[in-house]
């Protein structure tokens, strides 16, 4: 079962200091009784100082550790009462909901085909959970602002990232943002070579090592363009050329392939898209209305 405030912690995780992340990791992995949570043992077990634990709970919006613990216990108690009142079962039978499937395992020949829907959905949820933990809200805000202020946005990718790149370009065009995309190696180089300080280059690479994408982002950076990188790993070559790095997690995907990476990356695209709209709600909703009207005019 998820810990109380687990979602809040993962949402803030990327913006926490490394020492505060240690406290978060300890709490999220804590297997003991919640009643036994205590400031001094928690600091010792996490390998941090007591003031660090206090900064962690204050980052969650609590005035102090005692207030944090009270809220944790109250939330946990509420869940237990709900589970035992005979009305929480998904089918209304009062039966407790079974625990979620274990996430992150690969496919084996022993797997039954009828297990596939549950495996895929569970795995996808797990990767989205990882993305939430790694994506910094402040970086999304900065990326949205950078795109809004650009003369032109150029999106670079190779085949495996085509779905994500096309989704991003479509959303930006709907918002009236001047945006182009290239996956031909030569056109990428020509495009990046013509970028300037008023432009934004976005590189999408699951591995962060795709040669053409890395090369074109290096060139865009050299030409003075602002750069945004969307990848799965934080310590990769393409990151050297990123002003803003949006990393969806560091977990190796199934058999080294990006089968599930698209879900997390498209979620990040949606974060940027929503962030742009919220920068000037009236302006961009008006643009959306205009774009939707154009689309409707092409139907019978």
Secondary structure, 3 states (H helix, E strand, C coil): CCCCCHHHHHHHHHHCCHHHHHHHHHHHCCCCCHHHCCHHHHHHHHCCCHHHHHHHHHHCCCCCHHHHHHHHHHHHHHHHHHHCCCCCCCCCCCCCCCCCCCCCCCCCCCCCHHHHHHHHHHHHHHHHHHHHHHCCHHHHHHHHHHHHCCCCEEEECCHHHHHHHHHHHHHHHHCCCCEEEECCHHHHHHHHHCCCCCCEEEEECCCCCCHHHHHHHHHHHHCCCEEEEEECCCCCHHHHHCCEEEECCCCCCHHHCCCCHHHHHHHHHHHHHHHHHHHCHHHHHHHHHHHHHHHHCCCC
